[in-house]
Amino acid sequence: MKFRLDERQRGYTRIAIWTFTMCLVIGIAVWRLDSLLGFLRDVLRVMAPVLIGLIAAYLLSPLQNWAEQKIGLLTDRKTPHPRLKRGLSVAAAVLVLIIAIVGLVASIVPELISSIKNLLVNLPEYLTSMSDWINAHIASLKGDQPQLYSVLVSVWDSAQNALNNFADQFEPKLDSIASGGADLISIVTSGAVSIFKWFTNILLGLIITIYLLYNKERYLAQARKVLYATLPEEKVHGFLRIGSHVSYTFMHFFSGKTLDSFLIALLCFIGMTILKMPYVTLISILVGVTNIIPFFGPIIGAVPSALLILLSEPRKVIPFVIFILVLQQFDGNFLGPKILGDSLGLPMFWILFAITIGGGMFGFIGMVAFVPLFAAVYALFSDFLSERLHKKGLPPETECYMTNEIHYSAAKKPAEEDIKPAETAESAETEASAEAGTETAGAEPAAPAEEGDDDEDDPDEGR
Protein backbone atom coordinates (compact mmCIF):
# COMPACT_ATOMS: atom_id res chain seq x y z
CA MET A 1 0.00 0.00 0.00
CA LYS A 2 1.45 3.31 -1.11
CA PHE A 3 1.15 6.33 1.16
CA ARG A 4 0.82 9.59 -0.76
CA LEU A 5 0.92 13.11 0.64
CA ASP A 6 -1.08 16.00 -0.66
CA GLU A 7 0.46 19.41 -1.31
CA ARG A 8 -0.37 20.75 2.16
CA GLN A 9 1.19 17.75 3.91
CA ARG A 10 4.29 18.07 1.72
CA GLY A 11 4.67 21.68 2.80
CA TYR A 12 4.44 20.69 6.47
CA THR A 13 6.97 17.91 5.85
CA ARG A 14 9.45 20.31 4.24
CA ILE A 15 9.08 22.76 7.13
CA ALA A 16 9.66 19.97 9.65
CA ILE A 17 12.77 18.74 7.82
CA TRP A 18 14.23 22.25 7.57
CA THR A 19 13.49 22.94 11.24
CA PHE A 20 15.12 19.68 12.33
CA THR A 21 18.16 20.36 10.13
CA MET A 22 18.63 23.88 11.49
CA CYS A 23 18.27 22.70 15.09
CA LEU A 24 20.80 19.94 14.41
CA VAL A 25 23.28 22.39 12.88
CA ILE A 26 22.86 24.86 15.76
CA GLY A 27 23.29 22.06 18.30
CA ILE A 28 26.48 20.83 16.67
CA ALA A 29 27.80 24.40 16.44
CA VAL A 30 27.14 25.01 20.15
CA TRP A 31 28.58 21.65 21.12
CA ARG A 32 31.77 22.21 19.11
CA LEU A 33 31.90 25.99 19.51
CA ASP A 34 35.64 26.19 20.19
CA SER A 35 36.49 24.08 17.15
CA LEU A 36 34.10 26.12 14.99
CA LEU A 37 35.60 29.42 16.12
CA GLY A 38 39.09 28.09 15.49
CA PHE A 39 38.05 26.97 12.01
CA LEU A 40 36.55 30.40 11.27
CA ARG A 41 39.74 32.11 12.45
CA ASP A 42 41.80 29.90 10.15
CA VAL A 43 39.49 30.67 7.23
CA LEU A 44 39.68 34.41 7.90
CA ARG A 45 43.47 34.25 8.16
CA VAL A 46 43.75 32.44 4.84
CA MET A 47 41.17 34.67 3.16
CA ALA A 48 42.66 37.90 4.56
CA PRO A 49 44.09 39.13 1.20
CA VAL A 50 40.77 38.49 -0.56
CA LEU A 51 38.81 40.24 2.18
CA ILE A 52 41.20 43.22 2.10
CA GLY A 53 40.81 43.42 -1.68
CA LEU A 54 37.02 43.19 -1.55
CA ILE A 55 36.69 45.86 1.15
CA ALA A 56 39.18 48.20 -0.53
CA ALA A 57 37.52 47.78 -3.94
CA TYR A 58 34.08 48.42 -2.45
CA LEU A 59 35.23 51.58 -0.66
CA LEU A 60 37.23 52.87 -3.67
CA SER A 61 34.50 52.20 -6.23
CA PRO A 62 32.76 55.63 -5.87
CA LEU A 63 36.14 57.41 -6.15
CA GLN A 64 37.05 55.33 -9.21
CA ASN A 65 33.71 56.14 -10.87
CA TRP A 66 34.22 59.85 -10.28
CA ALA A 67 37.81 59.72 -11.60
CA GLU A 68 36.70 57.76 -14.67
CA GLN A 69 34.04 60.36 -15.44
CA LYS A 70 36.53 63.22 -15.19
CA ILE A 71 39.23 61.40 -17.18
CA GLY A 72 36.70 60.59 -19.88
CA LEU A 73 36.25 64.30 -20.57
CA LEU A 74 39.90 64.37 -21.70
CA THR A 75 40.33 60.98 -23.39
CA ASP A 76 36.98 60.69 -25.21
CA ARG A 77 36.96 63.96 -27.15
CA LYS A 78 37.28 62.34 -30.59
CA THR A 79 36.99 58.59 -30.05
CA PRO A 80 36.19 56.67 -26.86
CA HIS A 81 39.03 54.86 -25.08
CA PRO A 82 37.32 52.71 -22.42
CA ARG A 83 40.40 50.67 -21.45
CA LEU A 84 42.63 53.71 -21.09
CA LYS A 85 39.97 55.54 -19.12
CA ARG A 86 39.38 52.57 -16.80
CA GLY A 87 43.10 51.95 -16.26
CA LEU A 88 43.85 55.58 -15.40
CA SER A 89 40.88 55.83 -13.03
CA VAL A 90 41.84 52.62 -11.20
CA ALA A 91 45.45 53.80 -10.88
CA ALA A 92 44.29 57.17 -9.57
CA ALA A 93 42.00 55.59 -6.96
CA VAL A 94 44.68 53.19 -5.69
CA LEU A 95 47.27 55.98 -5.67
CA VAL A 96 44.98 58.20 -3.58
CA LEU A 97 44.53 55.35 -1.09
CA ILE A 98 48.30 54.75 -0.78
CA ILE A 99 49.06 58.47 -0.41
CA ALA A 100 46.36 58.87 2.22
CA ILE A 101 47.62 55.94 4.30
CA VAL A 102 51.29 56.91 4.03
CA GLY A 103 50.60 60.59 4.72
CA LEU A 104 48.38 59.79 7.69
CA VAL A 105 50.95 57.46 9.23
CA ALA A 106 53.89 59.82 8.55
CA SER A 107 52.14 62.85 10.01
CA ILE A 108 50.38 61.30 12.98
CA VAL A 109 52.55 58.43 14.23
CA PRO A 110 55.61 60.52 15.32
CA GLU A 111 53.41 63.03 17.14
CA LEU A 112 51.39 60.22 18.65
CA ILE A 113 54.52 58.45 19.87
CA SER A 114 55.79 61.71 21.38
CA SER A 115 52.50 62.25 23.24
CA ILE A 116 52.45 58.69 24.61
CA LYS A 117 56.11 58.94 25.62
CA ASN A 118 55.44 62.19 27.46
CA LEU A 119 52.52 60.58 29.23
CA LEU A 120 54.62 57.58 30.33
CA VAL A 121 57.49 59.79 31.53
CA ASN A 122 55.20 61.97 33.64
CA LEU A 123 52.97 59.11 34.78
CA PRO A 124 54.60 58.66 38.23
CA GLU A 125 54.14 62.36 38.96
CA TYR A 126 50.53 62.21 37.77
CA LEU A 127 49.86 59.18 39.94
CA THR A 128 51.40 60.83 43.00
CA SER A 129 49.21 63.92 42.66
CA MET A 130 46.18 61.74 42.05
CA SER A 131 47.02 59.63 45.11
CA ASP A 132 47.23 62.76 47.27
CA TRP A 133 43.86 63.93 45.92
CA ILE A 134 42.23 60.56 46.63
CA ASN A 135 43.68 60.35 50.15
CA ALA A 136 42.44 63.86 50.93
CA HIS A 137 38.88 63.04 49.83
CA ILE A 138 38.57 59.64 51.51
CA ALA A 139 40.36 60.57 54.73
CA SER A 140 36.99 60.94 56.47
CA LEU A 141 36.28 57.26 55.82
CA LYS A 142 39.29 56.15 57.87
CA GLY A 143 37.50 56.67 61.18
CA ASP A 144 33.88 55.99 60.10
CA GLN A 145 34.39 53.11 57.64
CA PRO A 146 37.88 51.64 58.21
CA GLN A 147 37.19 48.53 56.15
CA LEU A 148 35.97 50.51 53.13
CA TYR A 149 38.91 52.87 53.49
CA SER A 150 41.40 50.00 53.49
CA VAL A 151 39.74 48.41 50.44
CA LEU A 152 39.86 51.68 48.46
CA VAL A 153 43.49 52.30 49.40
CA SER A 154 44.53 48.77 48.44
CA VAL A 155 42.69 49.01 45.09
CA TRP A 156 44.34 52.31 44.26
CA ASP A 157 47.78 51.01 45.29
CA SER A 158 47.35 47.97 43.04
CA ALA A 159 46.29 50.13 40.09
CA GLN A 160 49.19 52.51 40.71
CA ASN A 161 51.73 49.68 40.80
CA ALA A 162 50.29 48.15 37.61
CA LEU A 163 50.51 51.45 35.74
CA ASN A 164 54.08 52.05 36.92
CA ASN A 165 55.16 48.56 35.83
CA PHE A 166 53.52 49.08 32.43
CA ALA A 167 55.31 52.41 32.00
CA ASP A 168 58.66 50.90 32.98
CA GLN A 169 58.29 48.08 30.46
CA PHE A 170 56.78 50.04 27.58
CA GLU A 171 58.86 53.23 27.65
CA PRO A 172 62.18 51.65 26.47
CA LYS A 173 60.43 50.02 23.48
CA LEU A 174 58.79 53.32 22.62
CA ASP A 175 62.14 55.11 22.79
CA SER A 176 63.74 52.57 20.46
CA ILE A 177 60.88 52.88 17.96
CA ALA A 178 61.04 56.67 18.03
CA SER A 179 64.83 56.81 17.66
CA GLY A 180 65.16 53.95 15.18
CA GLY A 181 68.02 52.36 17.13
CA ALA A 182 69.31 48.83 17.41
CA ASP A 183 66.38 47.78 19.56
CA LEU A 184 64.09 48.52 16.63
CA ILE A 185 66.07 46.07 14.51
CA SER A 186 65.73 43.36 17.14
CA ILE A 187 62.01 44.03 17.45
CA VAL A 188 61.59 43.84 13.68
CA THR A 189 63.74 40.71 13.49
CA SER A 190 61.82 38.93 16.24
CA GLY A 191 58.53 39.65 14.49
CA ALA A 192 59.82 39.24 10.95
CA VAL A 193 57.41 36.45 10.11
CA SER A 194 54.38 38.40 11.27
CA ILE A 195 55.53 41.54 9.47
CA PHE A 196 56.15 39.56 6.27
CA LYS A 197 52.68 38.00 6.44
CA TRP A 198 51.13 41.39 7.08
CA PHE A 199 53.01 42.98 4.18
CA THR A 200 52.12 40.05 1.89
CA ASN A 201 48.43 40.32 2.76
CA ILE A 202 48.45 44.07 2.07
CA LEU A 203 50.26 43.63 -1.25
CA LEU A 204 47.99 40.82 -2.43
CA GLY A 205 44.98 42.80 -1.26
CA LEU A 206 46.04 45.77 -3.41
CA ILE A 207 46.51 43.51 -6.43
CA ILE A 208 43.05 41.98 -5.91
CA THR A 209 41.64 45.50 -5.51
CA ILE A 210 43.07 46.54 -8.89
CA TYR A 211 41.62 43.48 -10.63
CA LEU A 212 38.20 43.97 -9.01
CA LEU A 213 38.03 47.66 -9.89
CA TYR A 214 39.17 47.12 -13.49
CA ASN A 215 36.59 44.40 -14.26
CA LYS A 216 33.92 45.15 -11.64
CA GLU A 217 30.99 45.06 -14.13
CA ARG A 218 31.98 41.59 -15.31
CA TYR A 219 32.38 40.23 -11.77
CA LEU A 220 29.00 41.67 -10.78
CA ALA A 221 27.46 40.12 -13.89
CA GLN A 222 28.95 36.74 -12.95
CA ALA A 223 27.51 37.03 -9.44
CA ARG A 224 24.05 37.81 -10.89
CA LYS A 225 24.45 34.87 -13.30
CA VAL A 226 25.08 32.50 -10.39
CA LEU A 227 22.05 33.86 -8.52
CA TYR A 228 19.73 33.48 -11.51
CA ALA A 229 21.01 29.95 -12.12
CA THR A 230 20.55 28.74 -8.56
CA LEU A 231 17.51 30.68 -7.23
CA PRO A 232 13.99 31.44 -8.50
CA GLU A 233 13.72 34.67 -10.45
CA GLU A 234 11.53 36.47 -7.92
CA LYS A 235 13.97 35.54 -5.15
CA VAL A 236 16.86 36.97 -7.17
CA HIS A 237 15.00 40.25 -7.66
CA GLY A 238 14.36 40.51 -3.94
CA PHE A 239 17.95 39.60 -3.10
CA LEU A 240 19.35 42.22 -5.49
CA ARG A 241 16.98 44.85 -4.14
CA ILE A 242 18.07 44.11 -0.56
CA GLY A 243 21.76 44.15 -1.55
CA SER A 244 21.40 47.46 -3.35
CA HIS A 245 19.61 49.04 -0.40
CA VAL A 246 22.18 47.76 2.11
CA SER A 247 25.07 48.92 -0.07
CA TYR A 248 23.62 52.40 -0.53
CA THR A 249 22.89 52.84 3.18
CA PHE A 250 26.30 51.60 4.27
CA MET A 251 28.27 53.61 1.70
CA HIS A 252 26.31 56.80 2.34
CA PHE A 253 26.76 56.46 6.09
CA PHE A 254 30.43 55.44 5.97
CA SER A 255 31.55 58.18 3.58
CA GLY A 256 29.57 60.88 5.35
CA LYS A 257 30.63 59.77 8.83
CA THR A 258 34.28 59.58 7.81
CA LEU A 259 34.21 63.14 6.50
CA ASP A 260 32.34 64.30 9.60
CA SER A 261 34.83 62.63 11.96
CA PHE A 262 37.80 64.10 10.08
CA LEU A 263 36.36 67.62 10.41
CA ILE A 264 35.60 67.06 14.11
CA ALA A 265 39.18 65.87 14.74
CA LEU A 266 40.51 68.94 12.90
CA LEU A 267 38.28 71.31 14.87
CA CYS A 268 39.27 69.57 18.12
CA PHE A 269 42.95 69.97 17.25
CA ILE A 270 42.50 73.70 16.50
CA GLY A 271 40.43 74.35 19.62
CA MET A 272 42.75 72.48 21.96
CA THR A 273 45.75 74.28 20.47
CA ILE A 274 44.10 77.65 21.12
CA LEU A 275 43.20 76.62 24.67
CA LYS A 276 46.74 75.26 25.21
CA MET A 277 45.58 71.83 26.27
CA PRO A 278 47.99 68.92 26.79
CA TYR A 279 48.21 65.94 24.43
CA VAL A 280 46.54 67.79 21.57
CA THR A 281 47.31 65.26 18.84
CA LEU A 282 46.51 62.17 20.90
CA ILE A 283 43.16 63.48 22.14
CA SER A 284 42.17 64.87 18.71
CA ILE A 285 42.79 61.48 17.09
CA LEU A 286 40.88 59.72 19.87
CA VAL A 287 37.90 62.09 19.56
CA GLY A 288 37.87 61.83 15.76
CA VAL A 289 38.12 58.03 15.63
CA THR A 290 35.45 57.41 18.26
CA ASN A 291 33.17 59.97 16.60
CA ILE A 292 32.61 57.41 13.82
CA ILE A 293 30.47 55.44 16.29
CA PRO A 294 26.97 56.97 16.08
CA PHE A 295 25.61 58.87 19.10
CA PHE A 296 27.78 57.13 21.70
CA GLY A 297 31.14 57.78 20.04
CA PRO A 298 31.61 61.29 21.50
CA ILE A 299 31.08 59.95 25.03
CA ILE A 300 33.49 57.06 24.43
CA GLY A 301 36.17 59.48 23.25
CA ALA A 302 35.56 62.28 25.76
CA VAL A 303 35.74 60.22 28.97
CA PRO A 304 39.31 58.85 28.61
CA SER A 305 40.45 62.20 27.21
CA ALA A 306 39.12 64.01 30.26
CA LEU A 307 40.81 61.49 32.56
CA LEU A 308 44.08 61.99 30.69
CA ILE A 309 43.88 65.76 31.17
CA LEU A 310 42.89 65.24 34.79
CA LEU A 311 46.11 63.31 35.37
CA SER A 312 48.31 65.90 33.68
CA GLU A 313 46.66 69.29 34.34
CA PRO A 314 43.56 68.99 36.55
CA ARG A 315 42.68 72.69 36.32
CA LYS A 316 42.04 72.32 32.57
CA VAL A 317 39.52 69.49 32.87
CA ILE A 318 36.46 71.72 33.14
CA PRO A 319 37.42 73.92 30.14
CA PHE A 320 38.08 70.74 28.12
CA VAL A 321 34.71 69.21 29.05
CA ILE A 322 32.93 72.45 28.12
CA PHE A 323 34.81 72.59 24.81
CA ILE A 324 33.93 68.96 23.97
CA LEU A 325 30.25 69.55 24.81
CA VAL A 326 30.14 72.62 22.55
CA LEU A 327 31.95 70.72 19.78
CA GLN A 328 29.60 67.76 19.95
CA GLN A 329 26.53 70.00 20.02
CA PHE A 330 27.84 71.70 16.89
CA ASP A 331 28.40 68.31 15.29
CA GLY A 332 25.04 66.86 16.32
CA ASN A 333 22.88 69.85 15.43
CA PHE A 334 24.66 71.41 12.45
CA LEU A 335 27.64 69.60 10.90
CA GLY A 336 26.34 66.02 11.11
CA PRO A 337 22.86 66.74 9.66
CA LYS A 338 24.40 68.81 6.85
CA ILE A 339 26.70 65.94 5.81
CA LEU A 340 24.65 62.86 6.64
CA GLY A 341 21.05 64.03 6.81
CA ASP A 342 18.74 61.33 8.18
CA SER A 343 20.78 58.48 6.74
CA LEU A 344 20.02 56.03 9.56
CA GLY A 345 16.40 56.52 10.53
CA LEU A 346 16.87 54.22 13.53
CA PRO A 347 15.40 54.73 17.00
CA MET A 348 17.89 55.12 19.82
CA PHE A 349 17.15 51.65 21.24
CA TRP A 350 18.03 49.88 17.98
CA ILE A 351 21.22 51.94 17.60
CA LEU A 352 22.29 50.83 21.08
CA PHE A 353 21.31 47.26 20.20
CA ALA A 354 23.38 47.31 16.98
CA ILE A 355 26.41 48.85 18.73
CA THR A 356 26.23 46.29 21.55
CA ILE A 357 25.96 43.28 19.22
CA GLY A 358 28.56 44.55 16.76
CA GLY A 359 31.03 45.57 19.45
CA GLY A 360 30.64 42.28 21.27
CA MET A 361 31.27 40.24 18.12
CA PHE A 362 33.84 42.28 16.17
CA GLY A 363 35.04 45.08 18.45
CA PHE A 364 35.39 48.62 17.14
CA ILE A 365 34.83 47.59 13.50
CA GLY A 366 31.59 45.87 14.49
CA MET A 367 30.40 48.95 16.38
CA VAL A 368 30.92 51.05 13.23
CA ALA A 369 29.66 48.58 10.60
CA PHE A 370 26.65 47.07 12.37
CA VAL A 371 24.77 50.37 12.71
CA PRO A 372 24.32 51.09 8.96
CA LEU A 373 23.79 47.40 8.22
CA PHE A 374 21.10 47.18 10.88
CA ALA A 375 19.56 50.43 9.58
CA ALA A 376 19.22 48.88 6.11
CA VAL A 377 17.71 45.69 7.51
CA TYR A 378 15.36 47.76 9.69
CA ALA A 379 14.14 49.77 6.67
CA LEU A 380 13.59 46.63 4.58
CA PHE A 381 11.71 44.90 7.39
CA SER A 382 9.54 48.01 7.88
CA ASP A 383 8.66 47.96 4.17
CA PHE A 384 7.82 44.26 4.42
CA LEU A 385 5.52 44.84 7.40
CA SER A 386 3.81 47.78 5.70
CA GLU A 387 3.16 45.69 2.60
CA ARG A 388 1.72 42.82 4.62
CA LEU A 389 -0.49 45.14 6.65
CA HIS A 390 -1.70 46.87 3.49
CA LYS A 391 -2.75 43.52 2.00
CA LYS A 392 -4.76 42.80 5.16
CA GLY A 393 -6.36 46.25 5.13
CA LEU A 394 -4.57 47.37 8.29
CA PRO A 395 -2.87 50.74 8.85
CA PRO A 396 0.96 50.72 8.85
CA GLU A 397 1.31 53.45 11.51
CA THR A 398 2.54 52.18 14.87
CA GLU A 399 0.31 54.66 16.74
CA CYS A 400 -2.76 52.71 15.59
CA TYR A 401 -1.65 49.71 17.65
CA MET A 402 -1.19 51.42 21.00
CA THR A 403 -4.45 49.87 22.24
CA ASN A 404 -6.45 46.83 21.21
CA GLU A 405 -9.58 48.87 20.53
CA ILE A 406 -7.86 51.02 17.89
CA HIS A 407 -6.30 47.93 16.41
CA TYR A 408 -9.60 46.08 16.02
CA SER A 409 -11.48 49.11 14.73
CA ALA A 410 -8.73 49.74 12.20
CA ALA A 411 -8.92 46.11 11.16
CA LYS A 412 -12.70 46.11 10.69
CA LYS A 413 -12.98 49.48 8.97
CA PRO A 414 -11.54 48.51 5.57
CA ALA A 415 -13.59 45.32 5.52
CA GLU A 416 -16.82 47.25 6.20
CA GLU A 417 -15.95 49.77 3.51
CA ASP A 418 -15.37 46.93 1.05
CA ILE A 419 -18.68 45.25 1.91
CA LYS A 420 -20.84 48.38 1.98
CA PRO A 421 -20.48 49.32 -1.71
CA ALA A 422 -21.28 45.75 -2.74
CA GLU A 423 -24.40 45.68 -0.57
CA THR A 424 -25.50 49.06 -1.93
CA ALA A 425 -25.07 47.89 -5.52
CA GLU A 426 -27.03 44.71 -4.84
CA SER A 427 -29.88 46.63 -3.16
CA ALA A 428 -29.96 49.13 -6.05
CA GLU A 429 -30.21 46.31 -8.55
CA THR A 430 -32.99 44.70 -6.49
CA GLU A 431 -34.95 47.95 -6.30
CA ALA A 432 -34.52 48.61 -10.02
CA SER A 433 -35.76 45.13 -10.92
CA ALA A 434 -38.70 45.51 -8.54
CA GLU A 435 -39.69 48.84 -10.08
CA ALA A 436 -39.40 47.39 -13.57
CA GLY A 437 -41.61 44.47 -12.56
CA THR A 438 -44.23 46.83 -11.12
CA GLU A 439 -44.36 48.94 -14.27
CA THR A 440 -44.71 45.83 -16.41
CA ALA A 441 -47.52 44.49 -14.26
CA GLY A 442 -49.45 47.79 -14.29
CA ALA A 443 -49.30 48.37 -18.06
CA GLU A 444 -51.89 46.83 -20.49
CA PRO A 445 -50.49 44.08 -22.65
CA ALA A 446 -50.08 44.98 -26.32
CA ALA A 447 -52.76 43.49 -28.59
CA PRO A 448 -51.48 40.92 -31.04
CA ALA A 449 -51.49 41.90 -34.66
CA GLU A 450 -54.50 40.46 -36.60
CA GLU A 451 -54.08 38.59 -39.82
CA GLY A 452 -56.39 40.94 -41.64
CA ASP A 453 -54.37 43.93 -40.82
CA ASP A 454 -51.30 42.27 -42.22
CA ASP A 455 -53.18 41.29 -45.38
CA GLU A 456 -54.29 44.84 -46.02
CA ASP A 457 -50.77 45.99 -46.23
CA ASP A 458 -49.72 43.12 -48.47
CA PRO A 459 -48.73 44.48 -51.91
CA ASP A 460 -49.74 41.18 -53.63
CA GLU A 461 -53.35 41.47 -52.49
CA GLY A 462 -54.53 43.35 -55.64
CA ARG A 463 -53.25 40.62 -57.95
Residue, then its C-alpha position, 0 to 999 in steps of 0.5 A: m500500500k502506497f502512502r501519498l501526501d497532498e500538497r499541504q502535507r508536503g509543505y508541512t513535511r518540508i518545514a519539519i525537515w528544515t526545522f530539524t536540520m537547522c536545530l541539528v546544525i545549531g546544536i552541533a555548532v554550540w557543542r563544538l563551539d571552540s572548534l568552529l571558532g578556530f576553524l573560522r579564524d583559520v578561514l579568515r586568516v587564509m582569506a585575509p588578502v581576498l577580504i582586504g581586496l574586496i573591502a578596498a575595492y568596495l570603498l574605492s568604487p565611488l572614487q574610481n567612478w568619479a575619476e573615470q568620469k573626469i578622465g573621460l572628458l579628456t580621453d573621449r573627445k574624438t573617439p572613446h578609449p574605455r580601457l585607457k579611461r578605466g586603467l587611469s581611473v583605477a590607478a588614480a583611486v589606488l594611488v589616492l589610497i596609498i598616499a592617504i595611508v602613508g601621509l596619515v601614518a607619517s604625520i600622525v605616528p611621530e606626534l602620537i609616539s611623542s605624546i604617549k612617551n610624554l605621558l609615560v614619563n610623567l605618569p609617576e608624577y601624575l599618579t602621586s598627585m592623584s594619590d594625594w587627591i584621593n587620600a584627601h577626599i577619603a580621609s573621612l572614611k578612615g574613622d567611620q568606615p575603616q574597612l571601606y577605606s582599606v579596600l579603596v586604598s589597596v585598590w588604588d595602590s594595586a592600580q598605581n603599581a600596575l601602571n608604573n610597571f607598564a610604563d617601565q616596560f613600555e617606555p624603552k620600546l617606545d624610545s627605540i621605535a622613536s629613535g630607530g636604534a638597534d632595539l628597533i632592529s631586534i624588534v623587527t627581526s623577532g617579528a619578521v614572520s608576522i611583518f612579512k605576512w602582514f606585508t604580503n596580505i596588504l600587497l595581495g589585497l592591493i593587487i586583488t583590488i586593482y583586478l576587481l576595480y578594473n573588471k567590476e561590471r563583469y564580476l557583478a554580472q557573474a555574481r548575478k548569473v550564479l544567482y539566476a542559475t541557482l535561485p527562483e527569479e523572484k527571489v533573485h529580484g528581492f535579493l538584489r533589491i536588498g543588496s542594493h539598499v544595504s550597499y547604498t545605506f552603508m556607503h552613504f553612512f560610511s563616507g559621510k561619517t568619515l568626513d564628519s569625523f575628520l572635520i571634528a578631529l581637525l576642529c578639536f585639534i585647532g580648539m585644543t591648540i588655542l586653549k593650550m591643552p595637553y596631548v593635543t594630537l593624541i586626544s584629537i585622534l581619539v575624539g575623531v576616531t570614536n566619533i565614527i560610532p553613532f551617538f555614543g562615540p563622543i562619550i566614548g572618546a571624551v571620557p578617557s580624554a578628560l581622565l588623561i587631562l585630569l592626570s596631567e593638568p587637573r585645572k584644565v579638565i572643566p574647560f576641556v569638558i565644556f569645549i567637547l560639549v560645545l563641539q559635539q553640540f555643533d556636530g550633532n545639530f549642524l555639521g552632522p545633519k548637513i553631511l549625513g542628513d537622516s541616513l540612519g532613521l533608527p530609533m535610539f534603542w536599535i542603535l544601542f542594540a546594533i552597537t552592543i551586538g557589533g562591538g561584542m562580536f567584532g570590536f570597534i569595526g563591528m560597532v561602526a559597521f553594524v549600525p548602517l547594516f542594521a539600519a538597512v535591515y530595519a528599513l527593509f523589514s519596515d517595508f515588508l511589514s507595511e506591505r503585509l499590513h496593506k494587503k490585510g487592510l490594516p494601517p501601517e502606523t505604529e500609533c494605531y496599535m497602542t491599544n487593542e480597541i484602535h487595532y480592532s477598529a482599524a482592522k474592521k474598517p476597511a472590511e466594512e468599507d469593502i462590503k458596503p459598496a457591494e451591498t449598496a449595488e445589490s440593493a440598487e439592482t434589487e430595487a430597479s428590478a422591482e420597479a421594472g416588474t411593477e411597471t410591467a404588471g401595471a401596463e396593459p399588454a399589447a394586442p397581437a397583430e390580426e391577420g387581416d391587418d397584415d393582409e391589407d398591407d400586403p402588396d400582392e393582395g390586388r393581384 
